[in-house]
């Protein structure tokens, strides 16, 4: 018998620790035996909780699951849960730092592209579940005086992400998910870096490969840099055409002038 009735906070903390860690810890003191040992009773809930979280990670990282196999993935997922338990009941958001966990995992060190492939999968997951926000009305740009247009700052859409990797992670991701062994064998891991734009379209999530200057220009705008600064940092004759493509693709939701909202 526990020396005093637990507070709600004590019970919640004990449940959180007990469901994800072997042994049960303080939670065992709060479990009524009633014909079944506390450890066995707790084990039923622990197995359900762990299976649910493994499934959530597998749904967010299907290519990683396919690359390493079910046994390795579940083992990595269990270690990750102990290190980074969920902080929300919304499991679509669980696993954001899983790529960093994989990057530091000694057992995955030989798969040098694994963490970046996981970062791509998380970007796809984030873009897929991002809220629907109305893209920027291009007429608002037309309302600006021409002299002020290059001072404009853009707010990026939540369903857009930029990603850079030293490995062809977009090709790896596509080949694995399409189960194309020939495409996977043809991938050259030493081919050089890739710069990617992940964005949502009416037909789904697209992963587009950009040139280095396109990526740098978009990154400057997504970071809130004024247009004139982004143009100065990206001296390309095609920059304005690329800006028009980003605008037409709905990559922004609002504009401001020197950090001040434009009404």
N, C-alpha and C positions, 0 to 999 in steps of 0.2 A: 504494500500500500504506500502510495506517495505521501510524504509527510504533510502536505497541504494541497488543497485543490489547485490545479494549475490555472493561471490566468489564460485568457484567450491568446495573448501574444506568446506565452511560453508554449502553449499547445501547438500553435501554428509553426513556431520554430522547430519544435520537436518533430512534427510531422514532416516538415521540409527536409530535415536532416535524415530522419529515419527512412523515408521512402527512397532516397538516393544513395545511402551509404549502408554497407553491410553491418550487421550487428544490431541496429535499431537505436542504440544510444539511449537518451533520456525517454524516448517515446515508449519503450517497453514498460516503463513504470506506470504509464497511463492506460495501458491496454488491459481490459478485463479478460480473464482466461476463458471462462464460460464454456468448458469442454474442449477448447483448442488452445494450445500453448501460444502465448503472446508472439513469440518469434515466428511461429507458423502462420498465425493470423496476419501479422505484419508482412510476411513474405508474399502473401496473395496480392496485397495492394502494391508492394514494391515491384513485383513482376509486371503488373499492369501499368504502373507509372513509367517504368523503364521502357517497356515495349512501346508505349505511346510516344515517348520522346525520341526513341530510335526511329520510329515511323515518321515523325515530324522532320527529323534531320534528313532521312532518306528522300522524302518528298522535295525538300529544298535543294538537295545535292544528289540528284540521280546519276549524274556523270561520275562523280566521285565514288558513289556506291558501285558503279559498273567497273571503274578502273581498279579498285582495290579488292573487290569481292565482298560478299555479304559478311563473312566471318571477321575479316579485318575491319570492315566498316563498323560492325556492331561493337567490337572491342574498342575502337577509337571513340565511338559515340559514348560508350559507358564511361571511359576515362574523362571525356569532355564534360559529361553531366556532373561528375563529382567536382570538377574544376570550375565549371560555369553553369550552375543550376538555373532554370528559367526564372525570370523575374515577373512574368506576366502570364495570364491564362491564354493569351492570343499566341498560339504556337507557330503561326506564320512568321512571327517576328523572332522566333527562337533560332539561334545558331549564327548570329552575325559575326562572332569572333571565332567560329569554327575554322576558317582558313588560317588564322594566326596560330591556332592550336596545332593544326596539321604541319605548319611551317616549323614549329618547334619540336615536333614529335620525332624522336630518333628513328623509330621503325619506318618512317616514311621519307627518310633523308635521301634515299636513292631516287625517288620520284620527284625530281627537282621542279617539275612543272605542276605538281599536285596542288599546292597552296594557291597559285595564281588561277588555276582552273576552278578551284572552289570560290575564289573571289569573283570570277565571272558568273558562276552559278548564283551567288548571293545577289549580285547586281541584277541578274535576270529575275530572281525571286522578288527583289525589292520593287523593280519596275512593274512587274506583273500585278502586285498587290497595292501599288500606290493609289491614293485617292484620285478620283476623277476631278480634275480642275480645268476650267475653261482656258484654252490657250490664249495668248496675247492677241488682242484685236489689232491687226496691223494698221487700222485707220488711226490708232492713237499715235503711231509714229508720224503719220502724215500731218497730224495736227501740230507737231513741233515745228518751231522756226528752224530753217535750214542751219542757221549758225549754232543751234543748240543740239543738233542731232548727234554730233560726235561726242557730246558730253553724257549721253544717255548710258545708264546701267541697266542690265537685264536681270530679272529674277528667273532662274531655271525652273522648269517644270519638274514636279516630284517624280514623274515617270520617265526620267532621263538620267543616265549615268555615263560617266567617262571612265575608261579603264586602260591601263598600259601594262604590258608584260614583255619580258625578254623572250618569251616562248609563244608559239602560235596557238594560244589557248582557245581561240575561236574555232580553229580547225579541229583541235582535239575534242572540244565540246560537241561539235556537230558529228564527227565521226563516231564517237562513243554512243551518243544518243540514237544515231541512226543504225548502230551496229554494223558499221561499214569497216570491216577488217582491212580491206584494200586501202581505203583512205587513211586509216590509222597507220598502216605500214609505210605509206608514202610521206608521212609528215617528217619534216626535217627540223629537229629541235634546235639546230644551230643556224637557222635561216635568218635570225635577227629579230628585233623587237616588233611588236604590233601595237597599234593605237586603236582603241575600240570605242564606238558609240553604241550604248544600249538604250533603246527607246521603245515605247509602246505605240503601236499603230492599231487601226481598227481591226486588222487581221491577226494581231498578236504581238509578241515581243520580237523585235529585230535586233540583231547584233551586226553592226556595220564596221568594216575595217576602214580607217582613215589614214591619210598621209600624216606625217609628223607635224607639218605646219597647220593642217586643218585641226588636229587635236589640240595643239597649243593655243590656237585662236579661240576654239570653243571653251577650253579650260579657263582661259582668261575671262571670258564673258560669264561663264558659270560661277566664277569666283567673285563676281560683282565688279570687275574692273571696268572703267569707262570705255566706251567704244574707241575713242581716240587712242587710248593706251594700248588696247588690244591690236589696233591697226598698226601702231608704231612697232610693236613687238613681233609682228607677223608681216614682213614686207613681201607680199605676194600679189601679183597682178590679178589673181583670182579670188582675193579675200572677200570682196563685196558680193561676188556670186555665191560664195560659200555662206556668207551671212544670210543672204536671201534664202538659201536652202534650209538653214537652221530655223529661220523664221517661219517659212512655209510648212516645215515639219512639226510645228507646234512645240518647239523646245523651250519656249519661254512663256511666262504667265503675266508678267507685269514689267513696267519700266519706271525708272526714277532718274532724277537729275542730281548728280553729286550727293546721292544718298537720300534726297528728298522725294517723296512720292509725287508723281506727275498727275495732276487732276485735269 
